[in-house]
Amino acid sequence: MKNKIKLVVDEVFAKMVDIRRHLHMFPELSGMEKNTADYISGILHEWEIPHVRNIGGYGIVAQIDGQNPESCCGALRADMDALPIEEANETPYKSRNRGVMHACGHDAHTAALLGSIYILNSLKNSFNGRLKFFFQPSEEKFPGGASQMINDGVLENPRVDFMLGQHVLPTMEVGKAGVKAGMYMASTDEIYITVKGKGGHAATPELLVDPIIIASDILTSLQQVVSRKNNPSIPSVLSFGRFIADGRTNIIPNEVKLEGTFRTFNEEWRGEAHTHIERIATGIAESMGATCEVNIAHGYPFLVNNEEMATIFKEIGIDLLGNDNFEDLSLRMTAEDFAYFSQKVPSVFYRFGVANQDKGINSNLHTPTFDLDEDALKTAASLMSFAAIRFVNHFSKK
């Protein structure tokens, strides 16, 4: 089977590169992926792959039946949306949509999933069961396209028995891949705090209720949520990236805004932390004569890889790529809305390398210079196809 897959990968590789470059040139933001969906649907029509559109927004669900299709159903997923970043690369496929860029590799995910469809459709007489393919919108924006597609019933009719998802990793060399069993990526919540005081002339502090000083106290005190309220065995992060105080050298504003993120791996503690954040912020503000509004946007849950599947996937990866090209990954505090799928069905979410130091391809995700070695598409499509066949046959026997 490995040799068959490698032959078909070589056959479809140039097409995957074309797909990835087209998507990279015409990126679309979360919830706005209409042209992307049109393009994907056109390729599926060309390949005569049955599919439905407008699932959870602009999402697409395609399907391929192998032998005994009722015996098992697996699902493979790729995200489609881009980021609000102005690309700094000078390549023939540079983004043509000003201020929008595929800086997180979703163009490669989509190209690799289409490549996997081509491969698996060519080999559908070689495996049991049925496979669904989710082209998911809006991964980068709450509430997340995964939850919206689930609400539209993608995990039912037929019911999905397992799922696979993959993501580029710019710190890993091209040709490699890796996975971590169990908890892998954190939940994520957005924290919005508005401190309202009484502004005025900076030279008359006795007449003011200074929201800058109060917000600063809140910011410092909130660090106790993780350092003193949390069980140290539960990885957690509370960070603030925005402190907005629109005053001047001699003007104290009436209000200050704080914006941050909270991430962890335990749902009970997650709820407790929200309570602590609100209590500390409002308590400090009130004690100093101000008011405080706390809004916590409840985001993605933590992502968990099924232990049995991750163990099998590691064997699959080593079998396909070789022991030196497969790595055990570490826990990540970044978040992914694939977590919604992983909380519903046994799942594996893994990484494949895209870096090439010799070519100067080493920029991180979400940066204006992010790019990838397109040979990674071979790894991504072959690994996803090989794993899909192994898992669909495995679950068909249960």
Helices and strands as residue ranges (DSSP letters): H 2-25, H 34-46, E 51-55, E 59-65, G 69-71, E 73-79, H 106-122, G 124-126, E 130-136, H 145-151, E 162-173, E 177-179, E 182-185, E 189-196, E 200-201, G 205-207, H 211-221, H 224-228, E 236-244, E 251-252, E 255-264, H 267-287, E 291-298, E 303-305, H 307-321, G 323-325, E 326-328, H 339-342, E 347-355, G 357-359, H 376-396
